[in-house]
Amino acid sequence: ASPCSPLQVLPSQQPRPSSGPSPPASQLRVRTVPRAPVPPAARCGAGGLGDSGGPGSAAFGVGAWSAGGARSPAGSGRSAASPARPAAAPLPGSLPPKMAESLPEHERILQEIESTDTACVGPTLRSVYDDQPNAHQRFMEKLDACIRNHDREIEKMCNFHHQGFVDAITELLKVRADAEKLKVQVTDTNRRLQDAGKEVIAQTEEIIRCRIQQRNITTVVEKLQLCLPVLEMYSKLKEQMNVKRYYSALKTMEHLENMYLPRVSQYRFCQIMIENLPKLREEIKEISMSDLKDFLESIRKHSDKIGETAMKQAQQQKTFNTALQKQNNVNYGRSMYVINGRVPEPKCEITSKRTLEEEDEHEEEVLTAHDLVDFSPVYRCLHIYSVLGDGETFENYYRKQRRKQARLVLQPQSSMHETVEGYRRYFSQIVGFFVVEDHILHVTQGLVTRAYTDELWNMAVSKIIAVLRTHSSYCTDPDLVLELKNLIVVFADTLQGYGFPVNRLFDLLFEIRDQYNETLLKKWAGLFRDIFEADNYSPIPVANEEEYKIVISKFPFQDPELDKQSFPKKLPMSQSVPQIYIQVKEFIYASLKFSESLHRSSTEIDDMLRKSTNLLLTRTLSSCLQNLIKKPHIGLTELVQIIINTTHLEQACKYLEDFITNITNISQETVHTARLYGLSTFKDARHAAEGEIYTKLNQKIDEFIQLADYDWTMSESAGRASGYLMDLINFLRSTFQVFTHLPGKVAQTACMSACQHLSTSLMQMLLDSELKQISMGAVQQFNLDVIQCELFASSEPVPGFHGDTLQLAFIDLRQLLDLFMVWDWSTYLADYGQPTSKYLRVNPSTALTLLEKVHRGMKDTSKKNNIFAQFRKNDRDKQKLIETVVKQLRSLVNGMSQHT
């Protein structure tokens, strides 16, 4: 074979086993592989087939020749059966003369076709048809000539190498058998090598796999060492969330975000964590806010219990301090009203308190506000919001909600004033509210400030005062008002112990104290009325010394003259006097109960008690006495006893002052701003009773006079006084005997008033306008009655009158009746107006009125006795005298009216 064309012998089919026969030579294909460029003689024209590697290089040897000389389809395109064309081409390396001369356009096109890529041959072929008509025919001819030229070149090449090819085939056939053996050996060796290498390959692959696993494990361990703290912290976060340790959970989140997650931020689970952390924060925020709302609801429900506990502690502290003061013999003038404050107890107080607590083994343990309410939600929520940087929002929300609760707490129930429990619940809720706020103030920082609590307290105090003013005004029971006062004091002391100013509450207590006094006065007015209604208004009988001591133990009574008398005897006052005295002392005690614990000095309390007692005496008791005196069923005997009673009550006022001084422990030398006005009260009552006695006497006299039944036309008198008048005189005599226990002036005034009223009533009876005529017999009878009155006056029914002072009450009647009985008109008219006149007390108008009635009576009597009486000379003279006197009297009356 030629060096430039090495041969490769390949079987036409797949290799067969080595035991079979070799294929015949006709079945072998010989492929020439060009190794060197085609000689120039083999080129076609100026372009040729191109060099190796180009479009025209080594292409012509692709087609292989078979053993029979036939050309393979890989040749130039001709059929394998086509006969070889005769060699008509010139020698290689030279061009035909015609072609060299013309070198037309078609040769250029052929060169382009041979040297151009098959995909780009389209434009070249299109240019063949774009030229002159029939140009393509000439081109086809030129193309056939080129093909023939190449065929000749190929044929020449094949002829030149044919012998070498045959020799190579022959040599190849010789080594075929050896090649087959070698192939079998190689195949067997390869099989055994493959079998032997499978285990090595498997172990190698296992080693590789283990090496990869080891490298991956190392990488995973390294990464897990970075991720494991993150996962542990996240697990810790979840656990803290589950056990509701939200503040710790937020701290864990901060560590995760700042320290752990940045190290492994490239992993997807870290991104999930980062996305979940804000959600967890919001969840914590919502949960803590929910816990805060539950806390607010819880303290709203427990406020009354918290307040009740705090007030109970304050009350126990106050009781302890009071007991300690009594133990140390602290007098009343010093501060016995200890204000409950936040001061440490002295050692002696602690010791005494421990002693008191040991004595009361069964005393219930008092819980604090922290024991009753779990404050951890508000602490936790505050810390959480502070960590989240939203503490201001939390503070504003907390304060807003607490303000709303404060308004609800300060709103009382409509029926609160009906029972003390209503007030106690109201105060307990308020105390509980502010105890909680004070606790929050001292255990937190910034959530509740002193300014905030002071603002709430000022608002609350104004509302409390308005509520108490309104509801306390409905209270009519002094016991309820007193319990309300005690509650207010405990309420004020409790809150003062927590640092809240309570001066306005104590000022309110003074207003309520006035109301308390009013309720006491109303209550004691009823007691006084009951005492007066039950009294028999007769002196108190005492049968023995024991009964006497019982009476004087209730009332300070001293009478040396009475002490000398033997038992049984009677005390001058009635049963109502010691009862009234006792009730006044009870009133002072009741008033003192309210004055206690008001943080006032003993002097101030003493003055308050005196003012209250003055109100009781001057208003309540005085009013009751005035009403009693004016009652219709109270007779003269009762009025006399009332005067006696008021006298003894007036004397007992100094003992009441001493009683107030003793219970307030004030020295006798202390100057009091208030004095008891009982003296004036009882004097006024006594004067009213005296006036009522006068009125009652006059009314009784009027009743007797109304019984008078005079026959004003009688011709002669009965010879004795009228029956009604004798009964009246007997009544007056018995009545004035009762007056012996009255002061002398009272009895004398009553007796004089009665006689004057009797005289006036008798005079009015004579001068009554309805009485038209009076006979001289009636005048004589009337004169007898007046004589009895004068005899009664001269009998001195009441001692103390001098001479005929009492008889002067009837002087007007006496002179008038004497004037008519003696018929001494000339003397009357002659001496009228003179101080020494015998009938100085006879008024001309009175004499005229009575004279006219007597004149008409005389006329009527004369007509009845004798129809001819008018013709009697004496009667005519008397008539003329009367007419003359009447004219003179009228002139006197007219003169008096003109002078007036």
BAKEMI-31446 format. One line per 8 residues: for each residue x, y, z of C-alpha. Coordinates in steps of 0.02 Angstrom, whole numbers, plus 50000, padded with zeros to 5 digits. Each point is the difference from the previous one (the first is absolute). Example, Ala and Ser with C-alpha at 12.3 -4.5 7.8 and 13.67 -1.06 7.14 Angstrom:
! BAKEMI-31446
50615,49775,50390 | 50069,50172,49967;
This chain:
! BAKEMI-31446
50000,50000,50000 | 50052,50176,49965 | 50059,50099,50147 | 49878,50134,49961 | 49856,49879,49990 | 50003,49874,50144 | 49874,49864,49989 | 49880,49939,50133;
49924,49830,49974 | 49831,49986,50084 | 49877,49859,49985 | 49842,50041,49911 | 49900,49927,50143 | 50013,49983,50189 | 50144,49894,50065 | 49965,49818,50011;
50071,49874,50119 | 50180,49949,49971 | 49955,49819,49963 | 49912,50045,49835 | 50081,50019,49829 | 50069,50164,49939 | 49891,50102,49883 | 50045,49999,49816;
50099,50137,49920 | 49851,50060,49903 | 49910,50047,50161 | 50138,50114,50061 | 49987,50188,49982 | 50156,50099,49978 | 49994,50183,50054 | 50140,50114,49953;
50039,50131,50128 | 50099,50142,49921 | 50144,50057,50110 | 50078,50124,49877 | 49934,50135,49883 | 49948,49949,49828 | 50135,50029,49873 | 49974,50150,49888;
49970,49891,49852 | 49843,49940,50088 | 49926,50172,50020 | 49863,50059,49883 | 50038,50166,49926 | 50071,50138,50102 | 49896,49960,50155 | 50027,49813,50017;
49923,49904,50140 | 50079,50100,50141 | 50122,49951,50135 | 49974,49882,50143 | 49879,50073,50121 | 49919,50114,49869 | 49843,49973,49903 | 50088,49919,49858;
50133,49901,50092 | 49999,49811,50027 | 49825,49992,49933 | 50030,49905,49846 | 50066,49849,50095 | 49843,49978,50099 | 49924,49886,49876 | 50080,49826,50006;
50020,49875,49860 | 49937,49826,50012 | 50095,49844,49944 | 49910,50001,49836 | 50054,50177,49958 | 49829,50073,50027 | 49989,50172,50079 | 49910,50023,50168;
49858,50125,50015 | 50117,50112,50097 | 50084,50049,49838 | 49963,50146,49891 | 49819,49961,49974 | 50003,49879,49860 | 49927,49828,50003 | 50112,49858,50052;
49964,49909,49838 | 50047,50146,49889 | 50148,49957,49889 | 50158,50097,50021 | 50020,50142,49877 | 50151,50001,49890 | 50139,50112,50054 | 49988,50149,49883;
50064,50132,50119 | 50171,50076,49978 | 50139,49965,50113 | 49984,50050,50178 | 50053,50177,50033 | 49949,50073,49831 | 49835,50078,49937 | 49919,49977,49829;
50038,50137,49880 | 49816,50050,49979 | 49967,50007,50184 | 50156,50097,50036 | 49957,50123,49866 | 49823,50039,50041 | 49991,49970,50190 | 49820,50043,49996;
49884,50038,50142 | 49947,49818,50016 | 50171,49945,50056 | 49995,50128,50137 | 49832,49932,50052 | 50065,49822,49998 | 50146,50051,50110 | 49882,50082,50120;
49891,49843,50004 | 50152,49891,50036 | 50070,50116,50133 | 49838,50058,50081 | 49899,49916,50137 | 49851,49904,49936 | 49880,50110,50101 | 50062,50155,49908;
49994,49933,49823 | 49824,50066,49969 | 50048,50179,49951 | 50137,49933,49887 | 49881,49888,49905 | 49872,50143,49991 | 50129,50106,49910 | 50011,49865,49864;
49819,50030,49957 | 50011,50187,50015 | 50124,50013,49856 | 49964,49996,49813 | 49874,49880,49927 | 50060,49823,49983 | 50139,50040,50120 | 49951,49854,50108;
50021,49883,49852 | 50177,50059,49978 | 50027,49985,50184 | 49939,49821,50000 | 50120,49961,49862 | 50139,50079,50094 | 49950,49903,50154 | 50002,49835,49906;
50172,50039,49933 | 50062,50033,50176 | 49925,49837,50060 | 50083,49902,49864 | 50164,50080,50042 | 49985,49946,50178 | 49951,49824,49952 | 50158,49987,49899;
50101,50060,50144 | 49921,49871,50114 | 50023,49861,49876 | 50180,50043,49976 | 50026,50004,50187 | 49920,49832,50022 | 50100,49922,49862 | 50158,50068,50076;
49967,49922,50171 | 49909,49844,49951 | 50149,49881,50017 | 50042,50066,50170 | 49821,49981,50049 | 49998,49820,49944 | 50159,49966,50093 | 49930,50079,50155;
49843,49896,49988 | 50103,49843,49980 | 50108,50046,50150 | 49846,50043,50097 | 49921,49832,49964 | 50156,49915,50065 | 49989,50083,50169 | 49813,49979,50014;
50010,49836,50092 | 50127,50068,50122 | 49894,50153,50023 | 49851,49891,50040 | 50101,49904,50128 | 50067,50160,50072 | 49827,50070,50006 | 49937,49847,50092;
50145,50009,50121 | 49976,50186,50025 | 49815,49972,50024 | 50031,49862,50127 | 50132,50102,50087 | 49885,50147,50003 | 49861,49890,50070 | 50112,49931,50137;
50066,50174,50035 | 49826,50066,50011 | 49948,49859,50116 | 50151,50029,50108 | 49972,50189,50004 | 49817,49992,50047 | 50040,49970,50184 | 50133,50133,49996;
49881,50118,49915 | 49864,49960,50127 | 50120,50028,50145 | 50064,50156,49918 | 49825,50064,49976 | 49961,49956,50183 | 50155,50092,50054 | 49950,50148,49895;
49825,49994,50072 | 50066,49988,50178 | 50120,50141,49968 | 49856,50106,49935 | 49893,49952,50150 | 50141,50039,50119 | 50026,50168,49919 | 49814,50034,50005;
49989,49945,50181 | 50143,50113,50047 | 49916,50143,49909 | 49833,49960,50081 | 50079,49992,50172 | 50082,50166,49972 | 49838,50077,49939 | 49901,49918,50138;
50120,50071,50128 | 49953,50169,49931 | 49814,49962,49985 | 49975,49900,50159 | 50011,50152,50119 | 49874,50087,49890 | 49883,49853,50008 | 50027,49982,50186;
49961,50184,50027 | 49847,49987,49891 | 49944,49845,50095 | 50029,50095,50161 | 49897,50142,49929 | 49857,49882,49961 | 50010,49923,50172 | 49996,50172,50079;
49849,50043,49895 | 49913,49841,50055 | 50031,50034,50185 | 49951,50184,49975 | 50171,50070,50044 | 49980,50137,49874 | 50129,50120,50068 | 50134,49864,49992;
49937,49956,49827 | 50030,50178,49941 | 50176,49996,50070 | 50028,49835,49910 | 49938,50081,49839 | 50126,50140,50022 | 50142,49873,50019 | 49939,49906,49847;
49992,50155,49893 | 50161,50079,50058 | 50115,49852,50030 | 49942,49837,49922 | 49898,50029,49844 | 50130,50110,49911 | 50122,49851,50003 | 49883,49884,49904;
49894,50124,49906 | 50031,49906,49835 | 49888,49855,50051 | 49818,49998,49960 | 49944,49950,50175 | 50087,50157,50064 | 49899,50105,49882 | 49843,49916,50065;
50055,50039,50176 | 50036,50180,49955 | 49827,50013,49924 | 49918,49920,50152 | 50085,50109,50132 | 49896,50157,49966 | 49844,49891,50003 | 50053,49929,50167;
50030,50174,50066 | 49825,50053,49947 | 49931,49841,50077 | 50091,50037,50163 | 49937,50178,49992 | 49821,49944,49975 | 50011,49866,50135 | 50077,50121,50125;
49866,50128,49959 | 49868,49867,50025 | 50079,49956,50167 | 49998,50184,50046 | 49815,50012,49957 | 49967,49847,50108 | 50102,50080,50138 | 49902,50162,49988;
49837,49903,50006 | 50065,49899,50147 | 50051,50152,50103 | 49834,50082,49958 | 49912,49850,50076 | 50119,49989,50148 | 50008,50187,50038 | 49869,49989,50136;
50091,49854,50082 | 50168,50089,49988 | 49924,50159,50071 | 49912,49904,50138 | 50165,49919,50047 | 50094,50165,50000 | 49865,50085,50104 | 50001,49854,50120;
50187,50017,50021 | 49982,50186,50032 | 49862,49969,50127 | 50105,49869,50090 | 50147,50118,50004 | 49891,50137,50070 | 49927,49884,50131 | 50173,49944,50049;
50063,50178,50016 | 49850,50046,50108 | 50029,49850,50113 | 50184,50042,50012 | 49959,50178,50051 | 49885,49937,50134 | 50136,49884,50061 | 50121,50144,50013;
49870,50109,50087 | 49996,50131,49863 | 49872,50131,50048 | 49860,50054,49885 | 50073,50171,49968 | 50145,49927,49903 | 49979,49934,49826 | 49897,49844,50024;
49955,49997,49818 | 50150,49919,49920 | 50009,50024,49814 | 50039,49839,49910 | 50158,50033,49899 | 50150,49915,49925 | 50112,50019,50152 | 50094,49857,50081;
49926,49947,50165 | 50103,50032,50155 | 50068,49850,50089 | 49883,50020,50148 | 49852,50007,49882 | 50057,49842,49914 | 50018,49913,50166 | 49828,50056,50058;
49924,49952,49836 | 50078,49829,50011 | 49926,49984,50173 | 49827,50049,49938 | 50013,49879,49855 | 50051,49860,50116 | 49848,50034,50105 | 49887,49984,49850;
50057,49833,49932 | 49853,49982,49884 | 50021,50166,49914 | 49984,49980,49814 | 50158,50032,49902 | 49982,50155,49892 | 50058,49981,49822 | 50085,50135,49899;
49954,50060,49828 | 50144,49899,49927 | 49929,49844,50080 | 49829,50029,49924 | 50053,50049,49824 | 50137,49932,49888 | 50091,50153,49933 | 50116,49899,49889;
49897,50033,49841 | 50025,50187,50013 | 50186,49980,50040 | 50019,49879,49856 | 49904,50108,49880 | 50099,50154,50051 | 50166,49910,49973 | 49941,49928,49834;
49945,50168,49933 | 50160,50079,50064 | 50105,49870,49911 | 49897,50026,49843 | 50031,50187,50013 | 49815,50036,50018 | 49994,50039,50186 | 49915,50169,49974;
49854,49917,49911 | 49981,49878,50143 | 50006,50138,50130 | 49870,50102,49908 | 49885,49850,49981 | 50020,49949,50183 | 49964,50175,50063 | 49852,50022,49884;
49922,49837,50056 | 50030,50039,50183 | 49920,50170,49980 | 49847,49916,49929 | 49998,49879,50147 | 50020,50145,50120 | 49845,50083,49929 | 49904,49837,50019;
50061,49976,50178 | 49952,50178,50046 | 49825,49977,49933 | 49892,49947,50149 | 49845,49894,50001 | 49837,50093,50014 | 49953,49908,50160 | 50170,50022,50083;
49930,50115,50136 | 49877,49869,50062 | 50125,49887,50090 | 50175,50016,50069 | 50052,49854,49891 | 49970,50107,49847 | 50120,50132,50065 | 50126,49868,50055;
50001,49920,49828 | 50019,50170,49919 | 50148,50048,50109 | 50080,49829,49984 | 49999,50010,49811 | 50080,50173,50003 | 50132,49948,50126 | 50035,49842,49901;
50023,50102,49842 | 50126,50119,50078 | 50090,49863,50097 | 50031,49913,49834 | 50061,50162,49922 | 50114,50032,50148 | 50069,49824,49987 | 50031,50023,49813;
50081,50168,50037 | 50126,49925,50121 | 50042,49839,49908 | 50010,50067,49822 | 50093,50144,49926 | 49911,50120,49884 | 49837,49904,49978 | 49915,50098,50139;
50070,50165,50062 | 49961,50100,50155 | 49930,50140,49892 | 49883,49877,49916 | 49938,49928,50166 | 49979,50176,50072 | 49897,50049,49849 | 49892,49846,50020;
49981,50031,50186 | 49950,50182,49978 | 49869,49948,49875 | 49942,49861,50115 | 49991,50111,50155 | 49889,50126,49911 | 49885,49861,49940 | 49999,49914,50171;
49956,50161,50090 | 49858,50036,49878 | 49933,49822,50017 | 50009,50001,50190 | 49917,50169,50010 | 49857,49938,49893 | 49975,49829,50079 | 50031,50052,50179;
49862,50129,49983 | 49879,49854,49981 | 50053,49923,50166 | 49876,50025,50141 | 50070,49870,50118 | 50139,50072,50112 | 50073,49826,50025 | 50021,49984,49812;
50079,50173,49990 | 50118,49953,50143 | 50052,49840,49911 | 50024,50101,49842 | 50113,50118,50096 | 50101,49854,50069 | 50016,49930,49825 | 50058,50169,49934;
50130,50013,50139 | 50066,49825,49966 | 49994,50037,49813 | 50097,50162,50025 | 50126,49924,50120 | 50030,49854,49882 | 50034,50110,49850 | 50102,50122,50104;
50109,49853,50047 | 50035,49978,49814 | 50049,50182,49980 | 49839,50076,49935 | 49943,50169,50072 | 49833,49983,50091 | 49972,50173,50074 | 49848,50027,49890;
49922,49841,50066 | 50018,50059,50180 | 49925,50167,49948 | 49856,49902,49929 | 49982,49912,50168 | 49961,50166,50081 | 49860,50024,49875 | 49937,49825,50035;
50017,50035,50185 | 49873,50141,49984 | 49885,49879,49910 | 50034,49870,50135 | 49950,50125,50131 | 49842,50036,49904 | 49955,49816,49997 | 50041,49988,50185;
49890,50149,50035 | 49857,49921,49905 | 50024,49837,50092 | 50011,50084,50169 | 49848,50106,49958 | 49903,49838,49985 | 50075,49938,50164 | 49953,50160,50088;
49824,49990,49931 | 49984,49822,50061 | 50063,50050,50172 | 49877,50143,50010 | 49858,49891,49940 | 50038,49867,50131 | 50021,50122,50144 | 49860,50013,50127;
50053,50177,50049 | 49996,49965,50184 | 50140,50002,50129 | 50107,49844,50008 | 49952,49894,50151 | 50142,49911,50090 | 49955,49870,50130 | 50172,49967,50071;
50183,50046,49995 | 50039,49880,49859 | 49873,50077,49883 | 50063,50171,50046 | 50179,49952,49957 | 49944,49930,49834 | 49919,50165,49955 | 50145,50109,50054;
50121,49885,49908 | 49911,50046,49840 | 49976,50184,50039 | 50105,50120,50106 | 49868,50052,50126 | 50040,50081,50167 | 49873,50067,50125 | 50052,50007,50182;
49822,50032,50058 | 49938,49847,49907 | 50141,49895,50067 | 49938,50036,50176 | 49829,49929,49960 | 49965,49819,50037 | 49950,49870,49872 | 49888,49985,49906;
50018,50170,49922 | 49985,50083,49832 | 50130,50085,49894 | 49938,50162,49923 | 50036,49954,49819 | 49912,49869,49896 | 50071,49843,49919 | 50042,50093,49839;
50138,50103,50083 | 50126,49860,50034 | 49954,49920,49835 | 50032,50162,49906 | 50165,50021,50091 | 50054,49824,49957 | 49953,50024,49818 | 50099,50162,49990;
50152,49905,50065 | 49968,49862,49873 | 49993,50133,49866 | 50169,50066,50057 | 50071,49823,49992 | 49927,49977,49826 | 50072,50165,49943 | 50168,49953,50076;
50002,49840,49898 | 50000,50102,49842 | 50130,50122,50064 | 50123,49860,50037 | 50131,49954,49871 | 49984,50167,49911 | 50181,50043,50042 | 49947,50150,50105;
50060,50057,50170 | 49900,49969,50156 | 49959,50186,50014 | 49926,50000,49826 | 49900,49844,50040 | 49939,50080,50162 | 49940,50153,49905 | 49914,49891,49870;
49909,49904,50136 | 49943,50160,50082 | 49935,50069,49836 | 49907,49839,49964 | 49926,49998,50175 | 49948,50181,49981 | 49907,49954,49842 | 49915,49859,50093;
49947,50113,50143 | 49958,50159,49908 | 49917,49925,49849 | 49943,49822,50026 | 49957,49995,50184 | 49935,50178,49997 | 49889,49960,49851 | 49936,49843,50084;
49960,50098,50158 | 49913,50136,49901 | 49896,49872,49907 | 49963,49909,50161 | 49943,50158,50085 | 49883,50042,49858 | 49917,49830,49992 | 49815,50006,50041;
50003,49857,50124 | 50132,50084,50107 | 49906,50076,50144 | 50047,50122,50135 | 50068,49864,50112 | 50113,49936,49861 | 50056,50177,49959 | 50044,50030,50182;
50101,49838,50001 | 50085,50051,49837 | 50055,50163,50079 | 50068,49905,50148 | 50089,49877,49885 | 50081,50136,49896 | 50062,50082,50159 | 50091,49841,50052;
50065,49969,49823 | 50067,50176,49998 | 50092,49968,50161 | 50074,49839,49926 | 50084,50091,49855 | 50158,50030,50100 | 50012,49813,50029 | 49988,49972,49813;
50145,50119,49972 | 50103,49906,50128 | 49952,49837,49916 | 50064,50062,49831 | 50160,50061,50082 | 50029,49832,50081 | 49973,49892,49846 | 50114,50112,49895;
50129,50009,50141 | 50013,50189,49988 | 50061,50097,50150 | 49880,50115,50088 | 50110,50150,49965 | 49983,49979,49811 | 49907,50142,49918 | 49857,49928,49899;
49944,50082,49841 | 49826,49930,50027 | 49890,49997,50155 | 49840,49905,50030 | 49846,50105,49971 | 49884,49890,50102 | 49961,50140,50120 | 49919,50107,49867;
49916,49848,49923 | 49915,49948,50159 | 49959,50179,50045 | 49915,50022,49833 | 49906,49838,50025 | 49951,50052,50173 | 49939,50168,49939 | 49901,49913,49865;
49926,49884,50129 | 49957,50147,50111 | 49917,50087,49855 | 49908,49841,49960 | 49943,49988,50181 | 49930,50174,49987 | 49917,49954,49837 | 49931,49838,50070;
49933,50089,50154 | 49915,50129,49893 | 49929,49865,49889 | 49934,49908,50151 | 49924,50161,50067 | 49919,50027,49831 | 49929,49826,50007 | 49921,50034,50169;
49935,50170,49944 | 49921,49918,49849 | 49900,49899,50126 | 49927,50161,50073 | 49812,50008,49978 | 49944,50169,50064 | 49820,50053,49994 | 50030,50178,49951;
49818,50043,50025 | 49983,49935,50178 | 49914,50120,50117 | 50100,49947,50153 | 50164,49909,50030 | 50009,49819,50060 | 50085,50056,50160 | 50156,49895,49966;
50136,49994,49871 | 49976,49906,49837 | 50045,49816,49998 | 50119,50012,49852 | 50098,50135,50090 | 50017,49899,50158 | 50063,49853,49897 | 50123,50115,49916;
50063,50066,50165 | 50019,49824,50069 | 50098,49950,49843 | 50114,50150,50018 | 50027,49966,50183 | 50050,49818,49969 | 50107,50049,49853 | 50096,50130,50096;
50032,49873,50135 | 50098,49900,49869 | 50102,50156,49964 | 50084,49987,50169 | 50150,49911,49918 | 50018,50137,49871 | 50112,50148,50026 | 49905,50135,50096;
49994,50124,49859 | 49931,49872,49880 | 49858,49954,50115 | 49962,50182,50041 | 50003,50047,49816 | 49885,49856,49958 | 49879,50047,50139 | 50001,50183,49952;
49977,49955,49816 | 49853,49887,50042 | 49914,50132,50106 | 50027,50133,49868 | 49934,49886,49865 | 49849,49958,50107 | 49965,50183,50032 | 50018,50041,49817;
49887,49855,49950 | 49865,50055,50123 | 50013,50178,49936 | 49984,49939,49821 | 49849,49899,50051 | 49913,50159,50063 | 50050,50101,49849 | 49960,49866,49872;
49918,50083,49850 | 49878,49857,49984 | 49936,50036,50175 | 49873,50138,49971 | 49926,50025,50173 | 50041,49960,50180 | 49886,50009,50149 | 50058,50067,50166;
49969,49826,50073 | 50126,49931,49877 | 50122,50136,50048 | 49978,49952,50183 | 50031,49816,49958 | 50154,50047,49900 | 50058,50104,50149 | 49988,49846,50111;
50112,49904,49879 | 50128,50139,49998 | 49996,50003,50190 | 50050,49814,49998 | 50141,50040,49883 | 50060,50135,50116 | 49989,49882,50146 | 50105,49872,49904;
50129,50134,49962 | 50005,50056,50181 | 50025,49820,50059 | 50179,50003,49930 | 49989,49841,49892 | 50184,50022,49960 | 50117,50065,50134 | 50104,50153,49968;
49871,50133,49960 | 50008,50157,50103 | 49838,50073,50066 | 49856,50008,49878 | 50111,49988,49846 | 49903,49852,49932 | 49832,50086,50033 | 50052,50141,49885;
49967,49881,49856 | 49814,50024,50032 | 50005,50188,50039 | 49924,50049,49833 | 49851,49885,50027 | 49982,50052,50180 | 49990,50186,49964 | 49883,49973,49854;
49883,49891,50099 | 50006,50117,50150 | 49952,50144,49885 | 49844,49907,49945 | 49959,49924,50167 | 50008,50168,50092 | 49938,50096,49847 | 50125,50135,50043;
50007,50085,49831 | 50014,50174,50067 | 50161,49956,50092 | 50069,49910,49847 | 49962,50146,49886 | 50059,50129,50123 | 50165,49914,50043 | 50037,49934,49823;
50177,50033,49950 | 50063,50032,50176 | 50134,49886,50074 | 49904,49985,50159 | 49840,49950,49914 | 49907,49856,50083 | 49964,49925,49829 | 50168,50036,49920;
50009,49827,49912 | 49827,50020,49918 | 50013,50048,49819 | 49858,50114,49935 | 49972,49889,49849 | 49987,49846,50110 | 49881,50087,50118 | 49899,50064,49852;
49984,49827,49922 | 49947,49918,50160 | 49882,50142,50045 | 49912,49987,49834 | 49978,49811,50026 | 49933,50031,50177 | 49886,50138,49934 | 49928,49882,49871;
49981,49868,50133 | 49909,50118,50115 | 49883,50048,49861 | 49962,49822,49958 | 49973,49956,50183 | 49879,50147,50025 | 49899,49947,49849 | 49982,49826,50066;
49953,50052,50177 | 49873,50135,49964 | 49936,50066,49839 | 49975,50165,50086 | 50174,50005,50072 | 50046,50134,49879 | 49880,50114,50086 | 50085,49980,50171;
50091,50152,50055 | 50154,49911,50073 | 50027,49900,49845 | 49983,50153,49895 | 50128,50091,50106 | 50118,49853,49990 | 49981,49991,49814 | 50039,50184,49986;
50153,49978,50112 | 50062,49857,49896 | 49976,50099,49841 | 50093,50146,50077 | 50144,49887,50055 | 50006,49919,49831 | 50016,50169,49916 | 50141,50051,50117;
50090,49835,49977 | 49987,50016,49813 | 50072,50174,50010 | 50144,49929,50102 | 50027,49860,49875 | 49996,50123,49855 | 50120,50113,50091 | 50118,49855,50027;
49994,49951,49816 | 50031,50179,49946 | 50144,50014,50122 | 50071,49838,49936;
